[in-house]
């Protein structure tokens, strides 16, 4: 048992030493229901908001699966630029081969968000939550409030 563990660890250390993060490729795909933002693009890093906490993804990240929460997803491109997107919810998959897929329920570039519209959505959601007749309607409205609050924060930062 120990020999097998030692052998596996030695293989991983040897493999990790062959390439630095800076030159390791990371294939990134990011899409929502109505738009593809990136399709197998090479990027340096992706920062995602998740229910287990916001985290950054670099090449050779441990394979993972996470649920996105409302917030800003940031893509650091190979050219040194970064782009920010608001995501309402979704899922991120990080694979062994350093490929990453983000599928968002709704997404938009932060620079395209309209602050007045975002505040209006928040106001209407808060009103719906306070006047909800059933627990189900209140729960749905509170989810909308949570998304709208993050939408306003994203619009203010853009």
TORVODREN-165499 format. One line per field, with one value per residue (C-alpha): residue number from 1; x, y, z; residue in one letter. Coordinates in steps of 0.001 Angstrom, whole numbers. Each point is the difference from the previous one (the first is absolute). Example, Ala and Ser with C-alpha at 12.3 -4.5 7.8 and 13.67 -1.06 7.14 Angstrom:
# TORVODREN-165499
resi	(1;2)
X	(12300;1370)
Y	(-4500;3440)
Z	(7800;-660)
resn	(A;S)
//
This chain:
# TORVODREN-165499
resi	(1;2;3;4;5;6;7;8;9;10;11;12;13;14;15;16;17;18;19;20;21;22;23;24;25;26;27;28;29;30;31;32;33;34;35;36;37;38;39;40;41;42;43;44;45;46;47;48;49;50;51;52;53;54;55;56;57;58;59;60;61;62;63;64;65;66;67;68;69;70;71;72;73;74;75;76;77;78;79;80;81;82;83;84;85;86;87;88;89;90;91;92;93;94;95;96;97;98;99;100;101;102;103;104;105;106;107;108;109;110;111;112;113;114;115;116;117;118;119;120;121;122;123;124;125;126;127;128;129;130;131;132;133;134;135;136;137;138;139;140;141;142;143;144;145;146;147;148;149;150;151;152;153;154;155;156;157;158)
X	(0;2753;2043;-2985;-722;3662;151;-3147;1309;3394;-1727;-2108;3002;1992;-2911;-576;3651;-78;-2083;-613;-3476;943;563;-2609;-2990;-3514;-2890;-3051;-3597;-2629;-3598;-3477;-3310;141;3676;3436;2620;3061;360;3110;1972;3416;-98;2305;-2507;-3712;-1463;-3476;-2617;-1232;-2144;3073;1839;1508;3160;2531;719;3495;1429;458;-2712;-1308;-3014;-3155;-3665;-1647;-3338;176;-1702;-1055;3042;2850;2089;3372;1987;3714;912;3377;522;58;-3471;-2891;-3722;-2784;-3385;-3020;-1370;-3331;656;1432;2733;3774;1870;3778;1475;3237;1289;-180;-3139;-2717;-3663;-2402;-3674;-2018;-3751;347;3139;943;3157;192;661;-3401;-1995;-2313;93;-3441;-1584;1790;-1281;-3513;172;1165;-2790;-2655;1451;18;-3604;-1002;1740;-1786;-3438;328;-3163;1566;3271;854;-558;2066;2862;-2;-29;2881;2081;-715;1011;3318;747;-1096;2221;3023;-1076;-34;3466;1331;-1560;1482;3452;-186)
Y	(0;2446;-831;679;3332;1021;-935;2019;3002;-187;-77;3052;1963;-841;1023;3237;954;-210;3086;3262;1472;2942;-2117;-2697;240;247;-514;2038;-247;2378;188;968;-1132;2514;851;-1592;2333;-2279;-3285;-2006;3250;21;2145;605;-32;46;1298;-1319;734;-3255;-1016;-1537;3330;1930;-1578;333;-2696;-329;-2625;-3376;834;-3023;-1446;1385;675;3075;1787;3661;2609;3410;2201;1034;-2531;1385;-1408;823;-455;-1061;3491;1409;1549;-919;-79;-84;-1646;-94;-3521;-717;-3686;-3040;-2579;-103;-3177;-243;-3040;-1976;1292;3658;690;2035;341;2549;-315;2929;332;3667;2011;3429;2059;2332;2961;-595;109;2950;1163;1644;-3166;-2143;2214;-172;-3812;9;2330;-2120;-3195;1480;1100;-3463;-1587;2238;-583;-3709;-1891;-3452;-1370;-1246;3433;1595;-2485;686;3748;-246;-1873;2802;2545;-1803;-24;3628;1149;-1577;1452;3494;-552;-1169;2959;2427;-1504;128)
Z	(0;985;-3109;-2267;1723;-182;-3683;-785;1922;-1731;-3395;866;1273;-3121;-2232;1938;-409;-3786;-627;1840;350;-2199;-3101;618;-2329;1410;-2375;1052;-1175;1383;-1181;1096;-1437;-2823;-530;-175;1511;-339;-1840;860;325;1607;3166;2983;2855;771;3276;782;2669;1536;2944;1624;-363;-2878;-1393;-2780;-2567;-1437;-2363;1735;2565;1843;-1866;1594;-460;1547;-65;-957;2126;-1286;-463;-2255;-1919;-1135;-2915;-228;-3647;-1382;-1427;3537;-130;2262;-654;2573;-373;2272;491;1684;706;-1709;283;-452;-920;318;-1748;404;-3361;1218;-2004;1702;-927;1452;-837;1324;241;-941;-734;-1311;-288;3021;-2323;-1643;3254;557;3624;-94;-1387;2581;2822;-1444;-71;3629;1083;-1689;1471;3512;-447;-1201;2987;2493;-1529;-788;900;355;1331;-3491;-1535;2765;-539;-3757;606;2492;-2584;-2457;2662;527;-3735;-381;2894;-1669;-3355;1524;1537;-3366;-1839;2552;-462;-3797)
resn	(X;X;X;X;X;X;X;X;X;X;X;X;X;X;X;X;X;X;X;X;X;X;X;X;X;X;X;X;X;X;X;X;X;X;X;X;X;X;X;X;X;X;X;X;X;X;X;X;X;X;X;X;X;X;X;X;X;X;X;X;X;X;X;X;X;X;X;X;X;X;X;X;X;X;X;X;X;X;X;X;X;X;X;X;X;X;X;X;X;X;X;X;X;X;X;X;X;X;X;X;X;X;X;X;X;X;X;X;X;X;X;X;X;X;X;X;X;X;X;X;X;X;X;X;X;X;X;X;X;X;X;X;X;X;X;X;X;X;X;X;X;X;X;X;X;X;X;X;X;X;X;X;X;X;X;X;X;X)
//
